[in-house]
Amino acid sequence: GWSQGAFGNSNPSALLAACILHIQAKFGTRSAGELYNITVGDIALGPIRDDGIPSHLSLNFRLRKTQRGLKGQGAREVVPKIYPSDSDPARCGIRLFLLLQSKKSPDCQKDDSRLFLNVKNVSKQDWSNVPVWYTSSPVGINSISKIVPKQLESVGVDTKSLRITGTS
């Protein structure tokens, strides 16, 4: 997936899929509904390091079905965080999140905006000079779980035989 370009920073679909992978794996989000409901303000940036990269990202747990707040049933003792990957910056969840945010219009970077937005309909092979990659409309609740499998299929992975879904 990563080495074939299905995930990463080369185009808006690969970036969206990479951010979803990081958020699911590191924060433990499970359902399409949890991903769909995440807003920009739900992602908290840790203190900024000397190189300008946040020391970590964390997720506000207001959304969790099984983990209601900090003291409720199923509350976690340790808040999950995403830390920078300085050894592999191209796969770093924090750098990918910052790029995702930078490729949105200013209005869509506000705290109350949904985190995952639809890709602009631009027929380009090279996205490096396109300033805004995403529309202002959020990815639909049914579409969000198809993003990762669709990216894998785009590089020839048979998701059906491997039973790969958007939440597996």
C-alpha positions in Angstrom: 0.0 0.0 0.0 2.5 2.7 1.1 5.3 1.9 -1.3 2.8 1.7 -4.3 1.3 5.1 -3.5 -2.0 4.0 -2.1 -1.2 5.9 1.1 0.9 9.0 1.5 1.2 12.6 0.5 1.3 12.4 -3.3 -2.4 13.0 -4.0 -5.6 13.8 -2.0 -7.0 10.3 -2.0 -3.8 8.7 -0.7 -3.5 11.4 1.9 -7.1 10.9 3.1 -6.6 7.2 3.3 -3.3 7.5 5.2 -4.9 9.9 7.8 -7.8 7.5 8.3 -5.3 4.6 8.8 -3.4 6.5 11.4 -6.5 7.7 13.3 -8.0 4.2 13.3 -4.8 2.5 14.4 -3.6 5.0 16.9 -6.8 6.3 18.4 -8.8 3.1 18.1 -11.8 4.5 16.2 -13.8 1.6 14.9 -16.9 2.5 13.1 -17.6 4.7 10.0 -19.8 6.8 12.3 -16.9 7.6 14.6 -14.7 8.7 11.7 -17.5 10.6 10.0 -18.2 12.6 13.2 -14.6 13.7 13.9 -14.2 17.5 13.6 -10.9 19.4 13.2 -11.4 20.6 16.8 -11.5 17.0 18.1 -7.8 16.6 17.2 -5.6 18.3 19.8 -2.1 19.3 19.0 0.6 18.8 21.7 3.3 21.3 22.3 5.2 22.4 19.2 8.8 21.1 19.0 11.7 23.3 17.9 11.3 21.9 14.3 7.7 23.2 14.2 6.1 19.7 14.5 3.7 19.0 17.4 5.1 16.6 20.0 1.9 14.6 19.6 -1.8 14.5 18.5 -4.6 13.3 20.7 -8.3 12.8 20.1 -11.2 14.4 22.1 -13.3 11.4 23.3 -16.7 13.1 23.1 -17.6 10.9 20.1 -16.9 7.4 21.5 -19.8 5.0 21.8 -18.1 2.8 24.4 -15.9 5.4 26.1 -18.1 8.2 27.5 -15.8 10.9 28.6 -12.8 10.7 31.0 -14.5 9.0 33.9 -17.4 7.0 32.4 -17.7 3.3 31.7 -14.9 2.1 29.5 -12.7 5.2 30.2 -9.1 4.7 29.3 -6.3 5.1 31.8 -4.0 6.3 29.1 -5.1 8.7 26.4 -3.9 7.4 23.0 -1.6 9.7 21.1 0.1 9.9 17.7 3.7 10.7 18.0 6.0 12.0 15.2 7.9 9.5 13.1 11.2 11.3 12.4 12.8 8.2 11.0 10.1 8.0 8.2 8.6 11.5 7.7 6.6 10.5 4.6 4.6 8.1 6.8 4.4 10.3 9.9 0.8 10.6 11.1 1.4 14.1 12.4 3.0 15.4 9.2 0.2 13.8 7.2 -2.5 15.4 9.4 -0.8 18.9 9.0 -0.7 18.4 5.2 -4.3 17.4 5.2 -5.3 20.5 7.0 -3.1 22.7 4.8 -4.8 21.4 1.6 -8.3 22.7 2.8 -9.8 26.1 2.3 -9.4 28.3 5.4 -13.1 27.9 6.3 -12.6 24.1 6.4 -9.7 24.3 8.8 -11.9 25.7 11.6 -12.6 23.6 14.7 -16.2 22.9 13.9 -15.5 21.6 10.3 -15.5 17.9 9.7 -12.0 16.4 9.5 -12.6 14.2 6.4 -13.7 16.1 3.3 -14.4 15.0 -0.3 -11.6 15.2 -2.8 -12.0 18.1 -5.4 -12.9 16.9 -8.9 -9.7 17.9 -10.6 -8.3 15.8 -13.4 -4.6 16.1 -12.5 -1.9 13.6 -12.3 0.4 16.0 -10.5 -1.2 17.6 -7.4 1.9 19.3 -6.1 0.8 22.8 -7.5 -2.8 22.5 -6.5 -3.3 24.6 -3.3 -6.7 23.2 -2.2 -7.3 19.4 -2.6 -10.7 19.1 -0.8 -14.2 20.5 -1.1 -16.2 21.9 1.8 -18.5 18.9 1.9 -17.7 16.0 4.3 -17.1 12.5 3.1 -20.4 10.6 3.5 -20.9 8.1 6.4 -21.2 5.2 3.9 -18.3 6.4 1.8 -15.8 6.9 4.6 -15.4 3.2 5.2 -14.6 2.5 1.5 -11.7 4.9 1.2 -8.9 2.6 2.5 -10.1 -0.5 0.6 -10.5 1.6 -2.6 -6.9 2.8 -2.3 -5.7 -0.7 -1.8 -7.6 -1.9 -4.9 -6.1 1.0 -6.9 -2.7 -0.7 -6.6 -3.9 -4.2 -7.3 -4.7 -5.6 -3.8 -7.6 -8.0 -3.8 -9.5 -6.7 -0.8 -12.4 -9.2 -1.2 -10.2 -12.3 -0.9 -8.2 -10.8 1.9 -11.4 -9.7 3.6 -10.1 -6.2 4.0 -12.8 -3.6 5.0 -12.7 0.0 6.0 -12.9 -1.1 9.7 -10.7 -4.2 9.7 
